[in-house]
Amino acid sequence: MAVKLAVLLAALGVCKGETDVRKAFEDFVAKYHKSYDSEEEQESRFQIFAENLRQIEKHNKEGHSYQLGVTEFADKKQEEFTVDHVGCMTKNQKPWSSLPYLGREEFDEEVTLPKSLDWSKKGAVTDVKNQGRCGSCWSFSTTGALEGAWKISSGQLVSLSEQQLVDCAKNGNMGCQGGSMDLAFEYLEKHSVCKENSYPYLAKQGTCHESNCSVAVPKGSIVGFKDVDSQNMKALMQAVSKQPVSVAIEADQMAFQLYKGGILSQKCGKKLDHGVLLVGYGTENGMDYWKVKNSWGADWGENGYIRLKRGVPKDGECGIKDQPSYPIVKSKEAELVVCDTPLHHGVSEGNAEVVRLLLDKRADLHAKEKFVGGTPLHHAALHGRLDVVKVLLQRKPNLEAENRKGQTPLHVAALYSQLETAHLLLDSGANAKAIDAQGNTPAGLAKKTGHRDMEDVILEAA
C-alpha cells in the first residue's frame, strides 16, 4: 500500500526527495517503454524529468483550472517536444481553400444552440489515435473531420487512414515533416479514402500503396468546404453543432506537453502550429469550454482530449477561433439531401424562417421527394435542424410517414445520430416500435451505428 501511495504521489508531482523522483522516473520508463542509448543519456533524461516534475508540483499547488502531470513527454525539454509533436502544419495555409467554397458559417440569431454538445458521445468520432514522433498532425485533423462528416452523411463511422496521406499526398505536404489540411483535402478530393485497418499508421513515411487498400470514402464524395466566421464564438458553436470541425491551435507550451486534465485557461498565443479536431463544448463549475480531440494517444490529457476555455475574446484560447473549417460530403446512402420542392430545400438549408413562410403559404407538409420518398420532416431528421424540426412539428406532420425504405423520420434520426431530433419526435408521439422495410426498429438502427445513447432513449420510449 505504501508503495502504491508513493507512486501516486510521484505521479502527481508531490515528491519529497530524489528517491521518490527516481522511483517516479523508473515507473515512467516502464509505463511508456522508454529506452535510452547510454547511461549518460538516461541520466540526462532523468534530470529533465525531475525538473518537469518540479514544475508539475508547483503548478498544481497554485489552484489553476487545469492540472499538469506525468505524460509520455515528461522526459523532454519543451523545445524537443515542440520539434517532435508540434509545428506540423505548413504556415499560412487555410483548410480546404482549394475545394469548392460553399459559404461562410455565420451565426444565425434564429438558431437555438444546445447548452452542451459532444460528438464523441454521439458516435461520430473514432478512438483517439497517436501520431508518434512524426509531424503528421495535419493528417489526423483531416481524417477526424472527414470521419465525422461521413458518419453524419452515411450513418457509418469508419476509421480513415492517416498513413495514406503521409505516404501518398505529396502535393506540397511533407509527410512527417509537416503539411496542411488544405493540401490533404485537395488530394482526397481526387482520390478514394482508405480504411485505416487496410492501410495502418506507421509514424514514418513510406511508399504509397493506396491502390491495394479497402475504400471507406469513394472518390468524389467530398463536395466542398465551409469556413466559419473567424473570432466568432457563437458561429463556431453553431458549426460544431452540425458536425466535428477542424481547427488549428498553438500547442508549443508546457501546458500542452504535460496536460492531464481540467480546462486550460492559460494564455497560449495564436501562432497556429497544430491541427486538431473540435468535437463539442460545455460548461463545468461555471467555466465554459471547448472539447478538442488531439492525436497524442489516449493516455495524454483527458483520455486523449483537452478542454480549452471558451469565451476568450478575439482569437480565442490558443487561437482556436482563427481558422475553423469543415468539409461537406455526400454519400449514396444520404440521397435524402436531394430537394424536389422549395420546402424540402428550405428544410435542408436549415432556414426556419423560410420554412415557416412557405408553410404559411400552404406548402405541402407531406410532399415526398422522388428519390427516396422523404417528406420535409425526413429531411429535417437527417440534418438535425432543431429549429426547423420544431417549426414542422407545430404544423402536425405525419410522424408515421415512410420513405421508400420504409423508414419513418424517427428511423432517419436514429440512423444519422440526431439525438436531440429523436427526443423532439418522441415527445411529439413518434412510434418507437415502427419497423422499416428491412425489419429494423429505430433502436435497432441506432445499435447498428454504435449510438448507445440513442438506442437507450428509444428503447425507454418503446
C-alpha positions as CSV (number, residue, x, y, z in Angstrom):
1,M,0.0,0.0,0.0
2,A,2.9,2.3,0.9
3,V,4.5,1.7,-2.5
4,K,1.3,2.4,-4.3
5,L,0.9,5.7,-2.3
6,A,4.5,6.7,-3.2
7,V,3.9,6.0,-6.9
8,L,0.6,8.0,-6.8
9,L,2.3,11.0,-5.1
10,A,5.1,10.8,-7.6
11,A,2.7,10.8,-10.5
12,L,1.1,13.9,-9.1
13,G,4.4,15.6,-8.7
14,V,4.4,15.5,-4.9
15,C,7.9,14.3,-4.4
16,K,10.0,14.9,-1.2
17,G,13.4,13.7,-2.3
18,E,15.5,12.2,-5.0
19,T,14.5,8.7,-4.0
20,D,10.8,9.5,-4.8
21,V,11.8,11.1,-8.0
22,R,14.0,8.2,-9.1
23,K,11.1,5.8,-8.4
24,A,8.7,8.0,-10.3
25,F,11.2,8.0,-13.2
26,E,11.5,4.2,-13.1
27,D,7.7,3.9,-13.3
28,F,7.6,6.4,-16.1
29,V,10.2,4.4,-18.1
30,A,8.4,1.1,-17.6
31,K,4.9,2.5,-18.4
32,Y,6.0,4.2,-21.7
33,H,8.5,1.5,-22.7
34,K,11.3,4.1,-22.8
35,S,14.8,3.1,-23.8
36,Y,18.0,5.2,-23.9
37,D,21.2,4.7,-25.9
38,S,23.5,5.1,-22.9
39,E,23.7,5.6,-19.1
40,E,24.7,9.2,-19.8
41,E,21.5,9.8,-21.9
42,Q,19.4,8.1,-19.2
43,E,20.8,10.3,-16.5
44,S,20.2,13.4,-18.7
45,R,16.6,12.3,-19.3
46,F,16.2,11.8,-15.5
47,Q,17.3,15.3,-14.8
48,I,14.8,16.7,-17.4
49,F,12.1,14.5,-15.9
50,A,13.0,15.8,-12.4
51,E,12.7,19.4,-13.5
52,N,9.4,18.8,-15.2
53,L,8.1,17.0,-12.1
54,R,9.1,20.1,-10.0
55,Q,7.1,22.3,-12.5
56,I,4.1,20.0,-12.2
57,E,4.2,20.2,-8.4
58,K,4.5,24.0,-8.5
59,H,1.7,24.4,-11.0
60,N,-0.8,22.1,-9.2
61,K,-0.3,23.9,-5.9
62,E,-1.4,27.2,-7.5
63,G,-5.0,26.2,-7.9
64,H,-5.4,26.6,-11.7
65,S,-8.5,25.4,-13.6
66,Y,-6.3,22.7,-15.2
67,Q,-3.8,20.2,-13.9
68,L,-0.4,19.0,-15.1
69,G,1.0,15.5,-14.7
70,V,3.4,13.0,-15.9
71,T,2.7,12.3,-19.6
72,E,4.7,10.4,-22.2
73,F,6.6,13.6,-22.9
74,A,7.9,14.2,-19.3
75,D,11.5,13.3,-20.2
76,K,11.7,16.0,-22.9
77,K,12.6,19.7,-22.8
78,Q,9.9,21.9,-24.2
79,E,11.9,22.7,-27.3
80,E,12.4,19.0,-28.0
81,F,8.7,18.3,-27.6
82,T,7.8,21.1,-30.0
83,V,10.1,19.7,-32.7
84,D,8.6,16.2,-32.4
85,H,4.9,16.9,-31.9
86,V,4.1,20.5,-32.8
87,G,5.0,22.7,-35.7
88,C,3.4,20.0,-38.0
89,M,1.3,22.5,-40.0
90,T,2.5,24.3,-43.1
91,K,2.3,28.0,-42.4
92,N,-0.3,30.3,-44.0
93,Q,-2.4,27.5,-45.3
94,K,-6.2,27.7,-44.9
95,P,-8.0,24.4,-44.6
96,W,-9.7,23.3,-47.8
97,S,-9.4,26.5,-49.6
98,S,-8.7,24.6,-52.9
99,L,-12.1,22.9,-52.7
100,P,-15.4,24.5,-53.9
101,Y,-16.3,27.2,-51.4
102,L,-19.8,26.5,-50.1
103,G,-20.2,29.6,-47.9
104,R,-19.2,31.1,-44.6
105,E,-20.8,29.8,-41.3
106,E,-22.2,32.9,-39.7
107,F,-24.2,32.9,-36.6
108,D,-28.0,32.8,-37.2
109,E,-29.8,34.6,-34.4
110,E,-32.9,32.4,-35.0
111,V,-31.0,29.3,-34.1
112,T,-31.2,28.0,-30.5
113,L,-27.8,26.4,-29.7
114,P,-27.6,23.4,-27.4
115,K,-26.2,24.2,-24.0
116,S,-23.7,21.5,-24.4
117,L,-22.7,19.0,-27.1
118,D,-20.1,16.2,-27.6
119,W,-19.8,14.4,-30.9
120,S,-17.6,11.8,-29.2
121,K,-20.6,10.7,-27.3
122,K,-22.9,10.8,-30.3
123,G,-21.0,8.1,-32.3
124,A,-19.3,10.5,-34.8
125,V,-15.7,10.4,-33.5
126,T,-13.3,7.5,-33.8
127,D,-11.0,6.4,-31.0
128,V,-8.1,8.7,-30.1
129,K,-5.0,8.0,-32.3
130,N,-1.3,8.7,-31.8
131,Q,0.8,10.4,-34.3
132,G,4.1,9.4,-32.5
133,R,7.3,11.1,-33.4
134,C,6.0,12.2,-36.8
135,G,4.9,15.7,-37.7
136,S,1.6,14.4,-39.2
137,C,-1.0,16.3,-37.1
138,W,-2.4,17.7,-40.3
139,S,-3.4,14.2,-41.5
140,F,-5.2,13.4,-38.2
141,S,-7.1,16.7,-38.3
142,T,-8.1,15.9,-41.9
143,T,-9.3,12.3,-41.2
144,G,-11.0,13.4,-38.0
145,A,-13.1,16.0,-39.8
146,L,-13.9,13.6,-42.6
147,E,-14.7,10.7,-40.3
148,G,-17.4,12.8,-38.6
149,A,-18.8,14.3,-41.8
150,W,-19.0,10.8,-43.4
151,K,-20.7,9.4,-40.3
152,I,-23.4,12.1,-40.4
153,S,-23.8,11.8,-44.1
154,S,-23.8,8.0,-44.5
155,G,-24.6,6.7,-41.0
156,Q,-21.3,4.8,-40.9
157,L,-18.4,5.6,-38.6
158,V,-15.2,4.4,-40.3
159,S,-11.6,5.0,-39.1
160,L,-9.7,6.5,-42.0
161,S,-6.0,6.1,-43.0
162,E,-3.6,8.9,-42.0
163,Q,-0.8,6.8,-43.4
164,Q,-2.3,7.1,-46.9
165,L,-1.9,10.9,-46.6
166,V,1.6,10.6,-45.1
167,D,2.7,8.3,-48.0
168,C,0.7,9.5,-50.9
169,A,-0.3,13.1,-50.6
170,K,2.9,14.6,-51.9
171,N,1.2,17.7,-53.4
172,G,3.1,20.0,-51.1
173,N,2.7,18.0,-47.9
174,M,5.9,16.7,-46.5
175,G,4.8,13.6,-44.6
176,C,6.3,13.6,-41.1
177,Q,7.9,17.0,-41.7
178,G,4.6,18.8,-41.8
179,G,1.7,19.6,-44.1
180,S,-1.8,21.2,-44.2
181,M,-5.4,20.1,-44.1
182,D,-5.9,22.2,-47.2
183,L,-3.4,20.2,-49.2
184,A,-4.7,16.9,-47.7
185,F,-8.2,17.6,-48.8
186,E,-7.1,18.8,-52.2
187,Y,-5.5,15.3,-52.6
188,L,-8.5,13.4,-51.2
189,E,-10.9,15.3,-53.5
190,K,-9.3,13.4,-56.4
191,H,-8.8,10.0,-54.6
192,S,-10.7,7.4,-52.7
193,V,-10.0,7.4,-48.9
194,C,-8.7,4.2,-47.4
195,K,-9.8,2.4,-44.3
196,E,-7.3,2.6,-41.6
197,N,-7.3,-1.2,-41.0
198,S,-6.3,-1.8,-44.6
199,Y,-3.6,0.9,-44.6
200,P,-2.4,1.2,-40.9
201,Y,-0.4,4.0,-39.4
202,L,3.4,3.6,-39.1
203,A,4.5,7.0,-37.8
204,K,7.0,7.3,-40.7
205,Q,6.8,8.0,-44.4
206,G,6.8,5.0,-46.8
207,T,5.9,4.1,-50.3
208,C,2.3,4.8,-51.4
209,H,0.2,1.7,-51.9
210,E,-3.3,3.1,-51.7
211,S,-4.4,1.1,-54.8
212,N,-4.4,-2.0,-52.6
213,C,-6.5,-0.7,-49.7
214,S,-10.1,-1.1,-48.8
215,V,-12.1,2.0,-49.7
216,A,-14.0,3.8,-47.0
217,V,-15.0,7.1,-48.7
218,P,-15.3,6.8,-52.5
219,K,-13.7,9.3,-54.8
220,G,-15.9,12.3,-55.4
221,S,-17.6,12.2,-52.1
222,I,-16.0,15.4,-50.8
223,V,-18.0,18.2,-52.5
224,G,-16.6,21.3,-50.8
225,F,-16.0,23.1,-47.6
226,K,-17.3,25.8,-45.3
227,D,-15.2,28.1,-43.2
228,V,-16.5,29.6,-40.0
229,D,-16.7,33.3,-39.3
230,S,-13.3,33.8,-37.5
231,Q,-13.2,35.1,-34.0
232,N,-16.9,34.5,-33.6
233,M,-17.7,32.1,-30.7
234,K,-21.4,31.6,-31.5
235,A,-20.6,30.9,-35.1
236,L,-18.1,28.2,-34.1
237,M,-20.6,26.8,-31.6
238,Q,-23.2,26.6,-34.4
239,A,-20.8,25.0,-36.8
240,V,-19.8,22.2,-34.3
241,S,-23.4,21.6,-33.5
242,K,-23.7,20.3,-37.1
243,Q,-20.5,18.2,-37.2
244,P,-17.0,18.0,-35.9
245,V,-14.8,20.9,-37.0
246,S,-11.2,21.1,-37.9
247,V,-9.3,23.8,-36.1
248,A,-5.7,24.9,-35.7
249,I,-4.2,26.0,-32.4
250,E,-0.9,27.0,-30.8
251,A,0.4,24.0,-28.8
252,D,4.1,24.7,-28.2
253,Q,3.6,25.3,-24.5
254,M,4.5,23.2,-21.4
255,A,0.8,23.3,-20.6
256,F,0.1,21.1,-23.6
257,Q,3.2,18.9,-23.1
258,L,2.2,18.0,-19.5
259,Y,-1.6,18.5,-19.6
260,K,-3.5,15.9,-17.6
261,G,-7.0,17.4,-17.2
262,G,-9.3,20.3,-16.5
263,I,-10.0,23.4,-18.5
264,L,-6.8,25.0,-20.0
265,S,-7.1,28.7,-19.3
266,Q,-3.5,29.8,-19.9
267,K,-2.7,32.5,-22.4
268,C,-1.1,30.3,-25.1
269,G,-0.9,32.6,-28.1
270,K,-2.2,32.4,-31.6
271,K,0.8,31.1,-33.6
272,L,-1.1,28.2,-35.2
273,D,1.2,25.2,-35.3
274,H,-1.0,22.2,-34.5
275,G,-4.1,20.7,-36.3
276,V,-6.7,19.2,-34.1
277,L,-10.5,18.4,-34.1
278,L,-13.2,20.3,-32.3
279,V,-15.9,17.9,-31.1
280,G,-18.0,19.9,-28.8
281,Y,-18.4,22.3,-26.0
282,G,-19.9,22.6,-22.5
283,T,-19.6,24.2,-19.0
284,E,-18.0,23.0,-15.8
285,N,-18.1,24.8,-12.5
286,G,-19.2,28.0,-14.2
287,M,-16.4,27.9,-16.8
288,D,-17.3,27.4,-20.4
289,Y,-15.0,25.2,-22.5
290,W,-14.3,23.7,-26.0
291,K,-13.7,20.0,-26.2
292,V,-10.9,19.1,-28.6
293,K,-9.6,15.7,-29.8
294,N,-5.8,15.5,-30.1
295,S,-3.5,13.0,-31.7
296,W,-1.1,12.2,-28.9
297,G,-2.6,9.0,-27.7
298,A,-5.4,8.2,-25.2
299,D,-3.0,8.3,-22.2
300,W,-2.4,12.0,-22.8
301,G,-4.8,14.6,-21.2
302,E,-8.4,13.5,-20.6
303,N,-8.3,10.2,-22.5
304,G,-6.7,11.9,-25.4
305,Y,-8.8,15.1,-25.3
306,I,-8.2,18.6,-24.0
307,R,-10.7,21.2,-22.9
308,L,-9.9,24.8,-23.7
309,K,-11.5,27.8,-22.1
310,R,-14.4,29.1,-24.2
311,G,-15.3,32.8,-24.2
312,V,-11.8,34.2,-24.6
313,P,-12.1,37.3,-26.8
314,K,-10.8,37.7,-30.4
315,D,-8.6,34.7,-31.4
316,G,-9.9,32.5,-28.5
317,E,-7.9,30.2,-26.3
318,C,-4.8,29.2,-28.3
319,G,-6.1,30.7,-31.5
320,I,-9.0,28.2,-31.8
321,K,-11.4,30.7,-33.4
322,D,-9.0,31.8,-36.1
323,Q,-9.2,29.1,-38.8
324,P,-12.1,26.7,-38.2
325,S,-13.5,24.9,-41.3
326,Y,-15.3,21.7,-42.1
327,P,-15.8,19.5,-45.2
328,I,-19.1,18.8,-46.9
329,V,-19.5,15.3,-48.1
330,K,-22.2,13.3,-49.9
331,S,-22.9,9.6,-49.8
332,K,-25.2,7.3,-51.9
333,E,-27.0,6.4,-48.7
334,A,-27.8,10.0,-48.0
335,E,-29.8,10.8,-51.1
336,L,-32.4,12.4,-48.9
337,V,-30.4,15.6,-49.4
338,V,-31.9,15.8,-52.9
339,C,-34.6,18.5,-52.8
340,D,-37.6,18.5,-55.1
341,T,-39.7,21.3,-53.6
342,P,-38.9,24.7,-52.1
343,L,-40.0,23.4,-48.7
344,H,-37.5,20.4,-48.9
345,H,-34.8,22.9,-49.9
346,G,-35.6,25.3,-47.0
347,V,-35.5,22.4,-44.6
348,S,-32.2,21.1,-45.8
349,E,-30.7,24.6,-45.6
350,G,-31.8,24.8,-42.0
351,N,-33.7,28.1,-42.6
352,A,-36.5,28.0,-40.1
353,E,-37.9,31.4,-41.2
354,V,-38.1,30.3,-44.8
355,V,-39.8,27.1,-43.8
356,R,-42.3,29.0,-41.7
357,L,-43.1,31.4,-44.5
358,L,-43.6,28.5,-47.0
359,L,-45.9,26.7,-44.7
360,D,-47.9,29.9,-44.2
361,K,-48.3,30.0,-47.9
362,R,-49.6,26.4,-47.8
363,A,-46.6,24.5,-48.9
364,D,-47.3,20.8,-48.8
365,L,-46.1,19.5,-45.5
366,H,-46.5,15.9,-46.7
367,A,-44.8,16.1,-50.1
368,K,-42.3,13.4,-50.9
369,E,-39.2,13.9,-53.0
370,K,-38.8,11.5,-55.9
371,F,-35.5,9.8,-55.0
372,V,-36.1,8.1,-51.6
373,G,-39.6,9.5,-50.9
374,G,-38.7,11.6,-47.9
375,T,-41.0,14.2,-46.5
376,P,-39.7,17.6,-45.2
377,L,-39.7,16.0,-41.7
378,H,-37.4,13.2,-43.0
379,H,-35.0,15.9,-44.3
380,A,-35.1,17.7,-41.0
381,A,-34.4,14.5,-39.1
382,L,-31.4,13.7,-41.4
383,H,-29.8,17.1,-40.9
384,G,-30.7,17.6,-37.2
385,R,-32.0,21.2,-37.8
386,L,-33.7,21.5,-34.4
387,D,-35.4,24.9,-35.1
388,V,-36.8,23.5,-38.4
389,V,-37.9,20.3,-36.7
390,K,-39.8,22.4,-34.1
391,V,-41.5,24.5,-36.9
392,L,-42.6,21.4,-38.7
393,L,-43.9,19.7,-35.6
394,Q,-46.0,22.7,-34.8
395,R,-47.9,22.0,-38.0
396,K,-48.7,18.4,-37.0
397,P,-47.0,16.4,-39.7
398,N,-47.5,12.7,-40.2
399,L,-44.9,11.1,-37.8
400,E,-45.6,7.7,-39.3
401,A,-44.9,8.7,-42.9
402,E,-42.4,6.3,-44.6
403,N,-39.9,6.9,-47.3
404,R,-39.2,4.2,-49.9
405,K,-37.0,2.3,-47.4
406,G,-40.0,2.1,-45.0
407,Q,-38.3,4.5,-42.6
408,T,-40.1,7.0,-40.5
409,P,-38.5,10.3,-39.5
410,L,-37.5,8.6,-36.2
411,H,-35.7,5.9,-38.1
412,V,-33.8,8.6,-40.0
413,A,-32.9,10.5,-36.8
414,A,-31.6,7.2,-35.3
415,L,-29.6,6.3,-38.4
416,Y,-27.9,9.7,-38.6
417,S,-27.3,10.1,-34.8
418,Q,-29.5,13.1,-34.4
419,L,-30.3,12.6,-30.7
420,E,-31.9,15.9,-30.0
421,T,-34.2,15.5,-33.0
422,A,-35.1,12.0,-31.8
423,H,-36.1,13.5,-28.4
424,L,-38.4,16.0,-30.1
425,L,-40.0,13.3,-32.3
426,L,-40.6,11.0,-29.4
427,D,-42.1,13.8,-27.3
428,S,-44.5,14.5,-30.2
429,G,-45.6,10.9,-30.3
430,A,-43.4,9.2,-32.8
431,N,-43.7,5.4,-32.8
432,A,-40.6,4.0,-31.2
433,K,-41.6,0.4,-32.4
434,A,-42.0,1.2,-36.1
435,I,-40.4,-1.3,-38.4
436,D,-38.8,-0.3,-41.7
437,A,-38.6,-2.4,-44.9
438,Q,-35.5,-4.3,-43.7
439,G,-37.1,-5.2,-40.4
440,N,-35.3,-2.5,-38.3
441,T,-36.8,-0.6,-35.5
442,P,-35.3,2.9,-34.8
443,A,-33.5,1.4,-31.8
444,G,-32.1,-1.3,-34.0
445,L,-30.7,1.2,-36.4
446,A,-29.1,3.1,-33.5
447,K,-27.5,-0.1,-32.3
448,K,-26.1,-0.9,-35.8
449,T,-24.5,2.6,-36.0
450,G,-23.0,2.3,-32.5
451,H,-25.0,5.1,-30.9
452,R,-25.8,3.7,-27.5
453,D,-27.3,6.9,-26.1
454,M,-29.8,7.0,-29.0
455,E,-30.6,3.3,-28.6
456,D,-31.3,3.7,-24.8
457,V,-33.6,6.8,-25.4
458,I,-35.7,5.0,-28.0
459,L,-35.9,1.7,-26.0
460,E,-37.1,3.6,-23.0
461,A,-39.8,5.3,-25.1
462,A,-40.8,1.9,-26.5
